[in-house]
Amino acid sequence: MVIEYANVNWDGLGFGLTPTDYMYIMNCSKGQKFSQGTLTRFGKTEMNPSSGILNYGQGLIEGLKAYRTRNERILLFRPEENAMRMQMGAERMCMSSPTIEQFVNAVKQIVHSNRRWVPPPGKGTMYIRPLLMGNGPDLGVAPASEYTFVTYASPVGNYHKGALNLVVEEKFRRATPGGTGGVKAITNYAIIYKPISEAKAKGFTDVLFLDAVTGKYVEEASTSNIFVVKENVISTPPTNGTILPGITRKSIIEIARVLGYQVEERAILVEELFDAEEVFCTGTAVVVNPVNSITYQDKRTEYKRGVGTVGQKLYEILTGIQSGCIEDEMGWTVELD
């Protein structure tokens, strides 16, 4: 079978938007169920200037990927988890949301209609962005009267290129108890642009945020969860409402426990970073990314990376399942028809 690919320089893919052929759109009114969605050519959408997402930030995003295997199958990775997380976020943000079946169907349709944009094996992945937004003609501070669910996709390469060097952010906080740090609200992201920009200006890759109450405990990086390894014990901060419950995070914990590692979900003091053996970040975009160094109060600590590390072993198993190179005994992948 001859596979048609889009005209893309697959070897030059970064993590940016490459417009594909189609997007998927569904609508509903407040308190109602989403209607049957439609595929439409990728492009601009109309929006009322008084819509909830523009005026009050009433919106949620998700992120997942499609993978092309060596025998040209296309796989999704745990899409129902993204659907459930969007529903959890919608409840917090007082929004109507698609059912799990509608969400997964939308993802399948967007990948199928854009399948020529799924990179060849080993050249990248297709990043899928579901977006739920308040889109009614409203003015007062209240849940929107209408909602729109849009899903689009883009072929992508690595999120970070080169060694991952983090700096602990001591002034700005990403999330506070009782806020929206535990859901994928769009309002969680613009607030971190300033600390990230300042960190990159100093030569760092990303920032590591601390808790808002005491400033003593590690929480997460800008777009990823964090894991610390010491004496073969893997630790990661608990998802207690200020940390996003990452699907890659959840998968890595499950794989590690199957392999026999002790995994602790607990509060991690920032000083524990000084004597950790390994640190790695997880997320749909970053996958499992080893941390080269973390700087805190001008003290730089470097970590093990590469062959033989715990993080590398977990990375190889996770990506092997996602790419179809390893048998999926966990039942996580969904093959596109």
VEXTI-216416 format. One record per residue: residue in three letters; y negated, x, z of N, C-alpha, C in turn. Coordinates in steps of 0.2 Angstrom, whole numbers. Atoms other than C-alpha are relative to their C-alpha. Layout:
<recs>
> ALA, Y, X, Z, Y, X, Z, Y, X, Z
...
</recs>
This chain:
<recs>
> MET, 6, 4, 0, 0, 0, 0, -6, 4, 0
> VAL, 6, -4, 0, -17, 7, -5, -5, -3, 5
> ILE, 5, 3, -5, -30, 5, 9, -7, 2, -2
> GLU, 7, -1, 2, -48, 2, 5, -4, 2, 6
> TYR, 4, -2, -5, -60, 11, 15, -8, 0, -2
> ALA, 7, 0, 2, -79, 9, 15, -2, 8, -1
> ASN, 3, -6, 2, -90, 23, 8, -4, 3, 6
> VAL, 3, -3, -6, -93, 33, 24, 2, 7, 1
> ASN, -2, -6, -2, -93, 51, 29, 3, 0, 7
> TRP, -4, 1, -7, -79, 49, 42, -1, 7, 4
> ASP, 0, -7, -4, -80, 68, 47, -7, 0, 4
> GLY, 7, 0, -3, -99, 65, 51, -2, -5, 5
> LEU, 2, 6, -4, -98, 50, 62, -2, 2, 7
> GLY, 2, -1, -7, -108, 50, 78, 0, -7, 3
> PHE, 0, 7, -3, -111, 35, 90, -6, -3, -1
> GLY, 6, 4, 2, -124, 25, 81, 2, -6, -4
> LEU, -1, 6, 4, -125, 9, 71, 1, 2, -7
> THR, -1, 0, 7, -117, 9, 54, 1, -7, -2
> PRO, -1, 8, 1, -120, -9, 47, 6, -1, -4
> THR, -6, 2, 3, -104, -17, 42, -1, -6, -4
> ASP, 1, 5, 5, -101, -32, 31, -1, -7, 4
> TYR, 1, 7, -3, -100, -47, 43, -1, 0, 8
> MET, 0, 1, -7, -104, -53, 60, 2, -8, 1
> TYR, -3, 7, -2, -98, -69, 70, -4, -3, 5
> ILE, 5, 4, -5, -109, -82, 78, 3, -7, 2
> MET, -2, 6, -2, -105, -96, 89, -6, -3, 5
> ASN, 6, 3, -4, -118, -108, 98, 3, -6, 4
> CYS, -1, 6, -4, -118, -121, 112, -6, -2, 4
> SER, 5, 2, -4, -130, -131, 122, 2, 1, 8
> LYS, -1, -1, -7, -132, -129, 141, 5, -6, 3
> GLY, -5, 5, -3, -117, -137, 150, 6, -2, -5
> GLN, -5, 2, 5, -107, -139, 134, 5, 6, -2
> LYS, -4, -5, 2, -93, -129, 126, -2, 3, -7
> PHE, 2, -3, 6, -95, -117, 112, 4, -3, -6
> SER, -3, 3, 6, -92, -124, 95, 4, 5, -4
> GLN, -4, -5, 5, -81, -116, 81, -5, 5, -3
> GLY, 4, -5, 3, -89, -100, 76, 1, 1, -8
> THR, 0, -1, 8, -93, -94, 58, -1, 7, -1
> LEU, 2, -7, 3, -93, -77, 49, -6, -1, -4
> THR, 6, 0, 4, -109, -73, 41, -1, 8, -2
> ARG, 2, -7, 2, -116, -57, 32, -4, 3, 6
> PHE, 4, -4, -6, -122, -44, 45, -7, 0, -2
> GLY, 7, -1, 1, -141, -45, 46, -4, -3, 6
> LYS, 4, 2, -5, -155, -52, 56, 1, -7, 2
> THR, -1, 7, -2, -154, -68, 66, -7, -3, 3
> GLU, 6, 3, -2, -168, -80, 70, 0, -2, 8
> MET, 1, 1, -7, -174, -82, 88, -6, -3, 2
> ASN, 7, 3, -3, -187, -93, 97, -3, 5, 5
> PRO, 4, -5, -4, -200, -81, 105, 0, -2, 7
> SER, 0, 2, -7, -198, -92, 121, 7, 1, 3
> SER, -7, 0, -2, -179, -88, 122, 1, 3, 7
> GLY, -2, -3, -7, -171, -84, 139, 1, 8, -1
> ILE, -2, -7, 0, -165, -67, 133, -6, 5, -1
> LEU, 6, -4, 1, -182, -61, 127, -5, 0, 6
> ASN, 5, 1, -5, -192, -68, 141, 2, 2, 7
> TYR, -2, -1, -7, -181, -66, 156, 7, 4, 1
> GLY, -5, -4, 0, -167, -55, 151, 7, -3, 1
> GLN, -6, 3, -1, -153, -68, 151, 5, 1, -5
> GLY, -5, -2, 5, -140, -59, 142, 5, 4, 2
> LEU, -6, -5, -2, -123, -50, 143, 2, 3, -6
> ILE, -3, -3, 5, -115, -38, 132, 7, 2, 2
> GLU, -7, -3, -1, -97, -31, 130, 1, 5, -5
> GLY, -2, -6, 4, -89, -16, 122, 7, 1, 0
> LEU, -7, -1, 1, -72, -14, 115, 1, 4, -7
> LYS, -1, -4, 6, -64, -4, 101, 7, -3, -4
> ALA, -5, 1, 4, -52, -6, 86, 3, 7, -2
> TYR, -3, -6, 1, -40, 8, 82, 5, -1, -6
> ARG, -5, 0, 5, -31, 12, 66, 5, 5, 1
> THR, -5, -4, -2, -14, 19, 68, 2, 5, -6
> ARG, -2, -4, 6, -5, 32, 57, 3, -3, -5
> ASN, -3, 4, 6, 5, 19, 48, -5, -6, -2
> GLU, 5, 5, 2, -11, 9, 45, 0, -7, 3
> ARG, 1, 6, -4, -9, -4, 58, -7, 0, 4
> ILE, 6, 0, -4, -25, -10, 67, 1, -3, 7
> LEU, -2, 3, -7, -24, -12, 86, -7, -1, 4
> LEU, 5, 1, -5, -36, -19, 99, 3, 2, 7
> PHE, -3, -2, -6, -35, -13, 117, -3, -5, 5
> ARG, 1, 4, -6, -35, -26, 131, -6, -5, -1
> PRO, 6, 4, 1, -48, -38, 123, -1, -6, 5
> GLU, 1, 5, -4, -44, -52, 135, -3, 2, 7
> GLU, 3, -2, -6, -50, -41, 149, -8, 0, -1
> ASN, 7, 1, 1, -67, -40, 141, -2, -7, 0
> ALA, 2, 7, -1, -67, -59, 139, -1, -2, 7
> MET, 1, 3, -7, -64, -62, 157, -6, 3, 4
> ARG, 6, -3, -3, -77, -49, 162, -7, -4, -3
> MET, 6, 4, 2, -90, -59, 151, 0, -6, 3
> GLN, 0, 6, -3, -85, -75, 159, -2, 1, 7
> MET, 3, -1, -6, -88, -67, 176, -7, 1, 0
> GLY, 8, -1, 0, -105, -61, 171, -3, -6, -2
> ALA, 3, 7, 2, -109, -78, 163, -1, -4, 6
> GLU, 0, 4, -6, -105, -86, 180, -6, 3, 4
> ARG, 5, -3, -4, -117, -74, 189, -7, -1, -3
> MET, 7, 1, 3, -131, -76, 176, -1, -7, -2
> CYS, 1, 7, 1, -129, -95, 175, 0, -2, -8
> MET, 0, 1, 7, -124, -95, 157, 7, -3, -2
> SER, -6, 2, 3, -111, -104, 146, 3, 5, -3
> SER, -3, -6, 3, -98, -93, 140, 6, -2, -5
> PRO, -6, 2, 3, -84, -93, 127, 6, 0, 4
> THR, -7, -1, -3, -66, -96, 132, 3, 7, -1
> ILE, -4, -6, 1, -54, -81, 133, 2, 0, -8
> GLU, -3, 1, 6, -46, -88, 117, -6, 1, -6
> GLN, 5, 0, 5, -63, -90, 108, -3, 7, -1
> PHE, 2, -7, 0, -68, -72, 113, 4, 4, -4
> VAL, -5, -4, 3, -52, -64, 107, 0, -2, -7
> ASN, 0, 2, 7, -52, -74, 91, -6, 3, -4
> ALA, 6, -3, 3, -70, -69, 87, 1, 8, -1
> VAL, -2, -7, 1, -65, -51, 90, 4, 2, -6
> LYS, -5, -1, 6, -50, -52, 78, -3, -2, -6
> GLN, 4, 2, 6, -61, -61, 65, -4, 6, -2
> ILE, 5, -5, 2, -74, -48, 65, 3, 7, -2
> VAL, -3, -6, 2, -62, -33, 64, 4, -2, -7
> HIS, -3, 2, 7, -52, -42, 50, -4, 0, -5
> SER, 5, 1, 5, -67, -46, 40, -3, 7, -2
> ASN, 3, -6, 1, -73, -28, 42, 5, 6, 0
> ARG, -5, -5, -1, -57, -19, 42, -1, 6, -4
> ARG, 1, -6, 4, -62, -7, 28, -5, 5, 4
> TRP, 4, -4, -4, -74, 0, 41, 3, 3, 6
> VAL, -4, -4, -6, -61, 5, 54, 2, 7, -3
> PRO, -1, -7, 3, -60, 24, 52, 7, 1, -1
> PRO, -6, -3, 1, -45, 33, 46, 3, 3, 7
> PRO, -3, -3, -6, -33, 39, 60, -3, 7, 2
> GLY, 3, -6, -2, -41, 53, 70, -7, 1, -2
> LYS, 7, -1, 2, -58, 51, 62, -5, -4, 4
> GLY, 5, 5, -4, -66, 38, 75, 4, -6, 1
> THR, -2, 7, -2, -64, 20, 80, -5, -5, -2
> MET, 5, 5, 1, -73, 4, 77, -2, -3, 6
> TYR, 3, 3, -6, -84, -1, 91, -2, -7, -1
> ILE, 2, 7, 1, -86, -20, 93, -4, -2, 6
> ARG, 5, 2, -5, -101, -27, 102, -1, -8, 0
> PRO, 2, 7, -1, -100, -45, 108, -6, -1, 5
> LEU, 7, 1, -3, -117, -52, 114, -1, -7, 2
> LEU, 1, 7, -2, -120, -68, 124, -8, 0, 2
> MET, 7, 0, -2, -138, -73, 125, -3, -7, 1
> GLY, 3, 6, 0, -149, -87, 131, -5, -1, -6
> ASN, 4, 0, 7, -158, -93, 115, -3, -7, -1
> GLY, 3, 6, 1, -166, -110, 119, -7, 1, 0
> PRO, 7, 0, -1, -184, -115, 117, -3, -2, 6
> ASP, 1, 2, -7, -188, -114, 135, -6, 5, 2
> LEU, 5, -4, -3, -203, -108, 145, 0, 2, 7
> GLY, 0, -1, -8, -200, -110, 164, 6, 5, 1
> VAL, -6, -5, -2, -189, -98, 174, 6, -4, 2
> ALA, -6, 4, -1, -173, -107, 173, 6, 2, -6
> PRO, -5, -1, 5, -156, -105, 164, -2, -3, -7
> ALA, 2, 2, 6, -158, -107, 145, 3, -7, -2
> SER, -3, 7, 2, -155, -124, 136, 5, 1, -5
> GLU, -5, -1, 5, -145, -116, 122, 3, 8, 1
> TYR, -3, -6, -1, -133, -101, 121, 3, 2, -7
> THR, -3, -2, 6, -128, -90, 106, 4, 6, 2
> PHE, -5, -6, 0, -113, -78, 105, 1, 3, -6
> VAL, 0, -4, 6, -114, -65, 92, 5, 6, 1
> THR, -4, -5, 0, -101, -52, 88, 0, 4, -6
> TYR, 0, -4, 6, -103, -37, 77, 3, 7, 1
> ALA, -4, -6, -1, -95, -20, 74, -3, 6, -4
> SER, 2, -6, 4, -98, -2, 68, 5, 5, 1
> PRO, -4, -6, -1, -88, 13, 65, -3, 5, 4
> VAL, 3, -5, -4, -91, 27, 78, 4, 6, 1
> GLY, -3, -6, -2, -87, 44, 83, -1, 1, 8
> ASN, 0, -2, -7, -88, 53, 100, -7, -2, 3
> TYR, 7, 2, -3, -102, 46, 112, -4, 6, 2
> HIS, 3, -6, -2, -105, 63, 120, 3, 6, -5
> LYS, -2, -6, 4, -104, 79, 109, -1, 6, 5
> GLY, 1, -6, -4, -101, 96, 118, 2, -2, 8
> ALA, -1, 0, -7, -99, 99, 137, -4, -5, 3
> LEU, 3, 5, -4, -103, 85, 149, -3, 3, 7
> ASN, 3, -3, -6, -116, 92, 162, -4, -6, 3
> LEU, 3, 5, -3, -122, 79, 174, -5, 3, 6
> VAL, 4, -1, -6, -136, 79, 187, -1, -6, 4
> VAL, 1, 6, -4, -137, 68, 202, -7, -2, 1
> GLU, 6, 3, 0, -151, 56, 201, -2, -2, 8
> GLU, 2, 1, -7, -160, 56, 218, -6, -5, 1
> LYS, 5, 5, -1, -175, 45, 215, 1, -7, -3
> PHE, -1, 6, 2, -170, 31, 204, 7, -3, 1
> ARG, -6, 4, -1, -156, 18, 207, 2, -4, -5
> ARG, -3, 4, 5, -145, 9, 195, 0, -7, 2
> ALA, -2, 7, -2, -140, -6, 205, -1, 0, 8
> THR, 1, 1, -7, -143, -14, 222, 5, -5, 2
> PRO, -5, 6, -2, -131, -25, 233, -3, -7, -1
> GLY, 2, 7, 1, -132, -43, 228, -4, -1, -7
> GLY, 3, 0, 6, -139, -38, 211, 5, -1, -6
> THR, -4, 2, 5, -131, -38, 194, 4, 7, -3
> GLY, -4, -6, 2, -123, -20, 194, 7, -1, -2
> GLY, -7, 1, 1, -106, -27, 194, 2, -4, -6
> VAL, -1, 4, 6, -108, -37, 178, -4, 4, -6
> LYS, 3, -4, 6, -113, -31, 160, -6, -3, -2
> ALA, 6, 4, 2, -130, -39, 160, -5, 5, -4
> ILE, 4, -4, 4, -142, -32, 147, -6, 3, 5
> THR, 5, -3, -4, -155, -29, 161, 2, 6, 4
> ASN, -3, -6, -4, -144, -15, 169, -2, 6, -4
> TYR, 0, -6, 5, -148, -4, 154, -7, 3, -1
> ALA, 7, -3, 1, -167, -2, 151, -2, 4, 6
> ILE, 3, -3, -6, -170, 3, 169, 2, 7, 1
> ILE, -2, -7, -1, -160, 19, 167, -2, 4, -6
> TYR, 3, -4, 6, -169, 25, 151, -4, 6, 3
> LYS, 5, -6, -2, -182, 35, 161, 4, 5, 4
> PRO, -4, -6, -3, -170, 45, 172, 4, 4, -5
> ILE, -4, -3, 5, -159, 48, 157, -4, 5, -4
> SER, 5, -4, 4, -174, 54, 147, -2, 7, 4
> GLU, 3, -6, -4, -180, 66, 161, 6, 5, 1
> ALA, -6, -5, 0, -162, 73, 163, 1, 4, -6
> LYS, -1, -3, 6, -160, 76, 145, -5, 5, -2
> ALA, 6, -5, 2, -177, 85, 144, 1, 6, 4
> LYS, -2, -6, -4, -170, 97, 157, 7, 3, -2
> GLY, -6, -3, 3, -154, 100, 147, 6, -3, 3
> PHE, -6, 4, -3, -142, 88, 156, 2, -5, -5
> THR, -3, 5, 5, -130, 76, 146, -2, -7, 3
> ASP, 1, 6, -3, -132, 62, 158, -1, 0, 8
> VAL, 2, 1, -7, -136, 56, 176, 6, -3, 4
> LEU, -5, 3, -5, -125, 52, 191, -4, -4, 5
> PHE, 4, 4, -4, -132, 38, 201, 3, -1, 7
> LEU, -2, 1, -7, -131, 36, 220, -1, -7, 2
> ASP, 1, 7, -2, -130, 20, 230, -7, -1, 3
> ALA, 7, 2, -2, -146, 11, 234, -1, -1, 7
> VAL, 2, 1, -7, -144, 8, 252, -1, 7, 4
> THR, 1, -6, -4, -141, 26, 259, -1, 6, -4
> GLY, 1, -5, 4, -142, 37, 244, 5, 6, 2
> LYS, -5, -5, -2, -127, 46, 251, 7, 0, -5
> TYR, -6, 1, 3, -113, 40, 240, 0, -1, -8
> VAL, 0, 0, 7, -108, 42, 222, 2, -7, -3
> GLU, -2, 6, 3, -108, 27, 211, 3, 0, -7
> GLU, -3, 0, 7, -107, 29, 192, -5, 4, -4
> ALA, 5, -3, 5, -115, 38, 177, -3, -6, -4
> SER, 4, 6, 3, -126, 28, 165, 4, -5, -4
> THR, -5, 5, 4, -112, 21, 154, 7, 1, 2
> SER, -7, -1, -1, -96, 26, 163, 1, 0, 7
> ASN, -3, -1, -7, -86, 26, 179, 2, 7, 1
> ILE, -2, -7, -2, -82, 42, 188, 6, 1, 4
> PHE, -5, -2, -4, -67, 50, 195, 0, 7, 2
> VAL, 0, -7, -4, -64, 65, 207, 7, 2, 1
> VAL, -7, -2, -1, -48, 75, 208, 0, 6, 5
> LYS, 0, -6, -5, -44, 86, 223, 7, 0, 3
> GLU, -7, -1, -2, -26, 92, 227, 4, -6, -2
> ASN, -4, 5, 3, -19, 80, 215, -1, -8, 2
> VAL, 2, 6, -2, -27, 65, 223, -6, -2, -4
> ILE, 5, 2, 4, -38, 55, 212, -4, -6, 3
> SER, 5, 4, -3, -53, 46, 219, -5, -3, -4
> THR, 5, 3, 4, -65, 34, 212, -4, -5, 4
> PRO, 4, 5, -5, -79, 23, 220, 3, -7, -2
> PRO, -2, 7, 0, -74, 5, 223, -5, -5, -4
> THR, 5, 4, 4, -81, -9, 212, -2, -6, 5
> ASN, 2, 4, -5, -90, -18, 226, -6, -4, -1
> GLY, 5, 4, 2, -103, -27, 216, -6, 4, -3
> THR, 6, -4, 3, -115, -12, 212, 3, 4, -6
> ILE, -3, -5, 5, -102, -3, 200, 3, -5, -5
> LEU, -3, 4, 5, -96, -10, 184, 8, 1, 0
> PRO, -8, -1, 0, -77, -14, 184, 2, 2, -7
> GLY, -2, -2, 6, -73, -4, 169, 7, -1, -2
> ILE, -7, 1, 3, -58, -8, 158, 4, 6, -1
> THR, -3, -7, 1, -55, 10, 154, 2, 2, 7
> ARG, -1, -2, -7, -57, 13, 173, 7, -3, 3
> LYS, -6, 4, -2, -44, 0, 177, 7, 3, -3
> SER, -6, -3, 3, -32, 7, 164, 2, 7, 2
> ILE, -2, -7, -2, -33, 25, 170, 3, -1, 7
> ILE, -2, 1, -7, -30, 19, 188, 8, -2, -1
> GLU, -7, 2, 1, -14, 10, 182, 5, 5, -3
> ILE, -4, -5, 3, -8, 24, 171, 2, 6, 6
> ALA, 0, -5, -5, -11, 37, 185, 5, -2, 6
> ARG, -5, 3, -5, -1, 26, 198, 7, 0, -3
> VAL, -7, 0, 3, 14, 24, 186, 2, 8, 0
> LEU, -2, -7, 0, 14, 43, 184, 1, 3, 7
> GLY, -1, -2, -7, 15, 45, 203, -6, 3, 4
> TYR, 6, -2, -3, -3, 50, 207, -2, -4, 6
> GLN, 3, 4, -5, -11, 44, 223, -7, -1, -2
> VAL, 6, 2, 2, -26, 35, 218, -4, -4, 6
> GLU, 4, 3, -6, -40, 30, 231, -6, -3, -3
> GLU, 7, 3, 2, -54, 18, 227, -3, -1, 7
> ARG, 4, -1, -6, -66, 23, 241, -7, 2, -1
> ALA, 7, -3, 0, -84, 28, 245, 1, 7, 0
> ILE, -1, -7, 1, -86, 46, 239, -7, 3, 2
> LEU, 7, -3, -2, -100, 56, 248, -2, 5, -6
> VAL, 2, -4, 5, -110, 66, 236, 2, 7, 1
> GLU, -2, -7, -2, -106, 82, 245, 7, 2, -2
> GLU, -7, -2, 2, -88, 80, 240, 1, 3, -7
> LEU, 1, -3, 6, -93, 85, 223, 1, 7, 0
> PHE, 0, -8, -1, -95, 103, 229, 7, 3, 0
> ASP, -7, -4, 0, -76, 106, 232, 5, -4, -4
> ALA, -5, 3, 5, -68, 94, 219, 2, 5, -5
> GLU, -3, -4, 5, -56, 102, 207, -2, -2, -7
> GLU, 1, 3, 7, -59, 90, 192, -5, -6, 2
> VAL, 4, 6, 1, -72, 77, 188, 1, -3, -7
> PHE, 0, 3, 7, -70, 65, 173, -3, -7, 0
> CYS, 3, 6, 1, -79, 50, 167, 4, -5, -5
> THR, -4, 5, 4, -71, 34, 159, -5, -6, -2
> GLY, 4, 6, 3, -78, 20, 148, 3, -1, -7
> THR, -2, 1, 7, -75, 12, 131, -3, 5, -4
> ALA, 4, -5, 4, -88, 23, 123, 2, 7, 1
> VAL, -1, -7, -2, -84, 39, 132, 8, 2, 0
> VAL, -7, 0, -1, -65, 36, 134, 2, 3, 6
> VAL, -1, -4, -7, -59, 49, 147, -4, 7, -2
> ASN, 4, -6, 2, -72, 63, 146, -1, 5, 6
> PRO, 0, -5, -5, -70, 79, 157, -8, 2, 2
> VAL, 7, -2, -2, -86, 84, 167, 0, 8, 1
> ASN, 1, -7, -1, -91, 102, 165, -3, 3, 6
> SER, 3, -2, -6, -103, 103, 179, -4, -6, 2
> ILE, 4, 5, -3, -113, 92, 191, -5, 5, 4
> THR, 5, -3, -4, -130, 98, 198, -3, -5, 5
> TYR, 3, 5, -6, -136, 91, 215, -4, 5, 4
> GLN, 5, -4, -4, -152, 98, 224, 1, 7, -2
> ASP, 0, -7, 3, -152, 113, 212, 7, 4, 1
> LYS, -6, -3, 0, -134, 117, 216, 5, -2, -5
> ARG, -4, 1, 5, -123, 118, 201, 8, 1, 1
> THR, -7, -1, -1, -104, 115, 203, 4, -1, -7
> GLU, -4, 0, 7, -92, 118, 188, 7, -2, 2
> TYR, -6, 3, -1, -75, 110, 186, 5, 2, -5
> LYS, -5, -1, 4, -58, 112, 178, 0, -5, -6
> ARG, -1, 5, 6, -56, 105, 160, 6, 3, -4
> GLY, -4, -2, 5, -44, 105, 146, 8, 0, 2
> VAL, -7, 0, 0, -25, 109, 145, 2, 1, 7
> GLY, -3, -1, -7, -15, 106, 161, -4, -4, 5
> THR, 3, 3, -5, -28, 96, 170, 2, -8, 0
> VAL, -2, 7, -1, -25, 78, 177, -4, -4, -5
> GLY, 4, 4, 5, -39, 71, 166, 2, 1, -7
> GLN, -3, 0, 7, -32, 78, 150, 6, -3, -1
> LYS, -6, 4, 1, -15, 71, 154, -1, -7, 0
> LEU, 1, 7, 1, -22, 54, 157, -4, -2, -6
> TYR, 3, 1, 6, -33, 55, 142, 5, 0, -6
> GLU, -5, 0, 5, -18, 59, 131, 4, -6, 0
> ILE, -4, 6, 0, -8, 45, 137, -4, -6, -2
> LEU, 4, 6, 2, -22, 32, 136, -1, 0, -8
> THR, 1, 0, 7, -27, 37, 118, 6, 0, -4
> GLY, -6, 1, 4, -9, 38, 113, 2, -7, 0
> ILE, -1, 7, 0, -7, 20, 118, -5, -3, -5
> GLN, 5, 3, 4, -23, 15, 110, 1, 1, -8
> SER, -1, -2, 8, -19, 24, 93, 7, -2, -2
> GLY, -7, 2, 2, -1, 18, 93, 5, 6, -1
> CYS, -4, -6, 0, 6, 36, 95, 5, 0, 5
> ILE, -4, 1, -5, 14, 31, 111, 2, -7, 1
> GLU, -2, 7, -1, 24, 16, 114, -3, -4, 6
> ASP, 4, 4, -4, 14, 3, 123, 5, -4, 5
> GLU, -4, 3, -5, 25, -1, 138, -4, -4, 5
> MET, 5, 4, -4, 10, -9, 147, -1, -6, -3
> GLY, 2, 7, 3, 8, -23, 135, -7, -1, -1
> TRP, 7, 0, 1, -10, -18, 132, -3, -1, -7
> THR, 3, 0, 6, -13, -17, 114, 2, -7, -4
> VAL, -1, 6, 4, -15, -32, 102, 0, 2, -8
> GLU, 0, -2, 7, -10, -29, 84, -4, -6, -5
> LEU, 3, 4, 5, -21, -37, 70, 4, -2, -5
> ASP, -4, 3, 5, -12, -49, 59, -2, 3, -7
</recs>
